[in-house]
Amino acid sequence: MIAAALTIPFTVGLGLLFLRKLVSGRAAAGLGAASMAVSLVLLALVWEGKDTISGEVDTEWIEPLGARLHLGATAISWPFLLMTAFIGLLCCVWLIAGDTAPALVGLVLIISASSLGVFASLDFLLFFVFFELALIPMWFVISWWGDPHDSAGRTRAATRFLLFTVTGSALLLVGIVLVARDSGSLQFTEIDGGPLVAAVLIVLGFAVKTPLVPLHTWLPDAHSKAPTVGSVLLAAVFLKLGTYGLIISSGLLSASFADVAPYVAGAGVVGIIWSALACYAQDDLKRLIAYSSIGHMGFVALAISTMSPIGIAAAVFGSVAHGLVTGLLFFLSGSLKDRFGTASMRAIGRGLYARTPWLAVAFVFAAVASLGLPGLAGFWGELLSLRAAYEVGVLDKPYAWTALGLAVLGVALTTAYFVRAIRLLAQGEPVAQEADRDLAVRESVVSVALVVSILVLGLAPGLIVGLYDSGSTVTYEGTYTAVTP
Amino acid sequence: MNIPVDWSVVGPAVIVALGALVALLVDAFYSRRTWLGSGLPASIALVWAGIELFRLHDDIVPFTFALSLVILVGTLVVVVASNVMNFENAMPPGEYHFLLLAAAGGALMMVAARDLVTLIVALELLSLPSIALVGLRQGDQRAIKSAWTFFLASVVSTAITLMGVSLLYGVAGTLTYDGLNAGLSSTDLPDGVVAVAVILTIIGLLFKLGAVPFHVWIPDTYTGAPVMVAGFLSSVSKAASLGAVYTLLVVALPAAFDTWTTILAVVAAVTMTVGNLGALRQTNAISMLAWSSIAQAGFLIAPVAVVTRFGPKAAVQYLAVYVLANLVAFAALAVVLRLRGSTDYSELKGLARTDPPTGVPLVMAALTLAGFPPAVIGLVTKYVVIRPVIEAGETWLAVVMAVNVMLGLAYYLKFVVVLVDRPAIDDPYRSPSPPVSIRISKAAVLIGTAGLVALSAWPDLLLAHLP
């Protein structure tokens, strides 16, 4: 079933690329949405419980290297899989519009399918192939369909994104070879530990993708120049490839990962504070959201670096919540950019409550979810991260608690800049503009779907946290059991 | 003097040499002088040599067998794709095939050589026809200039190698590999002399591989030579030198391991970096491939520099994929050059859309060389080639390789983007009806691409069987 969940969107995506002249944009997006919906349903049905590997597929691939086509959903990857398929589906729904290029839908499907492949892989080389597969399509998405007012800038942003990521993934490849040499296997189920060099290289590779400060410089440009669906996929799915990678490598490498964990925590906390400060300086809404992503990923990195069960729960929850919340934020800022031709908050003007009420309400909802209002999804990710830091995990107590203090400060700063954004856009004296239009049907559908899912996760966090009850032995050997104290 | 010749081992080389002679004779006595007239016997000779090679499979070292196979298949692709030059008055088909097969014979001898005189003779047998091939196009000043560059660089490096060989002879008193191995193992030899001798000897081979600092001739020669000759030099010639370097070092000079392993590791690192940096600036497909072939040479040397149980396998597997991808690229560019007169990026813009049978193979070849999915085989061979380096504990070299993968992607991607971009003109030029000979070349391109696609889907096809 997992194989079908990957191949269906992948095949449809390839088909749309080659037959792009034969279909209209609307039909292509509809077809894409249908295939992602099928994929989502299949992935939901595949679940067999948190103590096993669900829907495991394991066949021969490259025998001399010990690489196998090994797929399956674990307690860690399943939430990521569902979130990715869901976001992919919403991206296709978003594209159901007259002026959509069928090729763009094809690329979105290929990117989603490759990301699903990353989360579903239980073989390190296969993981890596999927990890790389999504990159070039994303380059085209940013460079060809990005910001229509800045064609040189979007290509520059796309190339910088690609080169940063590829540098990271090349180091990752070396790390994988090192791990495979030490363990004699590429299977997640069999890898146990690796040398310190491997941990450094692998963490560096994923840190570029996550991104952790100071390897984040590709992110603001790429997110702000990408088209709406590109920004959504980058924020909701691509960054998760990094955090997911960190989560599983923390389990696979346990001992040597613990040696680099303090640096991960440090980079995460610096990211939280630094990105919050950077957000104050932003006028471009998409850049603001992009910087806020760095902060959220900082919380996730902090959680992972504790290597404790609650840290894993926090990291998975934080990643999924960030995918939904930031996805919604990018969809809505895309709506604004479509209407006003720019994402500059000054140019869009104040008083959206009066001018485009539903759009404004959805935006404010997403913003307060992002700043961590209790009862919404964003809250639990941050709270669990702080709790993980409080419980210290593998970190030193003074270090972890310093990080905790700084992260709490970051929560306050985050609140402040989102409130600023809400004040600049939603509130104030309305100055009507010609382009004021409220949400169209497709935009409403996407927004409602995301709002509902954010509420559900916010009100019932047990849906994800329950997967990591303390004492349970989840997933394959190594990932999670190894870090259970 | 009695020189023992093991005919069973040189069989394929002799058949190829015979083919060369037949091709020349057919051309001399067959008045129409078409490309097929001499190309056909050349192809038959190559296939026959291949059959002979398989017959001898059990007598030959697997490493040598695999390299010979790569050389034969590579030359065959070059011969078939060279049909694109049919009816080009400046290119004499008989001489072309004669020289090409003579060089291929030299390449086969080089990987089979087990003594230094054979190696030098084979090296010359590969080099001299190659030089003539580069300058073969009549009345082409550029080609003649390139041939001169090639000639001078070649002669100098061979001379240096000969100095090394004579020093080795002076030290060990023998020229056979086994004798050298025994002679150098005795302890009372001056280390310095042995080190100098070894370094001088491998210089000639590094030159052929195009390793830094002996790479300067490559861009000049490749861009001036007929495209398929450049393809031959970048694939078959490299395969031969790689085989010769490896055999020489491992069979004859293991005693001097400490000397050459460090040097080669540094050479590998510098070569891939310089090649990639050079390629970044190119805006012509052939110059880009020329510089990229320097970088790829670095990736080929890396597993050889560190002798581990995976080393020779890794080098050959990487080489096989590189040769196939490179030949597909050169053959497709040869077609483009014939039909459009230029391989500048401005001319190639949108080729994958306007002319998929040549554009899509170029995309696939570039992605394979870059080691990027969907060309999974490129990625897998990158993994394969990094593995022995890690195995030997040279993590720094592996990291340099990783950084170079990124550098490589930068320009391969630029090339891919040019190919799939929206075409500059709405109604691009199409050849009214391409002559049969060009269709044959295109067929070679498509078969090569099919090979790359098949290998990407089932990497086992290559990795489990070669060598």
Chai-1 contact restraints between the chains, C-beta under 6 A:
chainA,res_idxA,chainB,res_idxB,connection_type,confidence,min_distance_angstrom,max_distance_angstrom,comment,restraint_id
A,I62,B,P459,contact,1.0,0.0,6.0,A-B,restraint_1
A,I62,B,D460,contact,1.0,0.0,6.0,A-B,restraint_2
A,I62,B,L463,contact,1.0,0.0,6.0,A-B,restraint_3
A,E63,B,D460,contact,1.0,0.0,6.0,A-B,restraint_4
A,E63,B,A464,contact,1.0,0.0,6.0,A-B,restraint_5
A,P64,B,L463,contact,1.0,0.0,6.0,A-B,restraint_6
A,P64,B,A464,contact,1.0,0.0,6.0,A-B,restraint_7
A,V129,B,P373,contact,1.0,0.0,6.0,A-B,restraint_8
A,V129,B,V376,contact,1.0,0.0,6.0,A-B,restraint_9
A,E132,B,F372,contact,1.0,0.0,6.0,A-B,restraint_10
A,E132,B,P373,contact,1.0,0.0,6.0,A-B,restraint_11
A,L133,B,P373,contact,1.0,0.0,6.0,A-B,restraint_12
A,V166,B,M406,contact,1.0,0.0,6.0,A-B,restraint_13
A,V166,B,L409,contact,1.0,0.0,6.0,A-B,restraint_14
A,T167,B,M406,contact,1.0,0.0,6.0,A-B,restraint_15
A,A170,B,A402,contact,1.0,0.0,6.0,A-B,restraint_16
A,A170,B,V405,contact,1.0,0.0,6.0,A-B,restraint_17
A,A170,B,M406,contact,1.0,0.0,6.0,A-B,restraint_18
A,L171,B,A402,contact,1.0,0.0,6.0,A-B,restraint_19
A,V174,B,A398,contact,1.0,0.0,6.0,A-B,restraint_20
A,V174,B,A402,contact,1.0,0.0,6.0,A-B,restraint_21
A,V177,B,I386,contact,1.0,0.0,6.0,A-B,restraint_22
A,V177,B,R387,contact,1.0,0.0,6.0,A-B,restraint_23
A,V177,B,I390,contact,1.0,0.0,6.0,A-B,restraint_24
A,L178,B,I390,contact,1.0,0.0,6.0,A-B,restraint_25
A,R181,B,I390,contact,1.0,0.0,6.0,A-B,restraint_26
A,V197,B,T395,contact,1.0,0.0,6.0,A-B,restraint_27
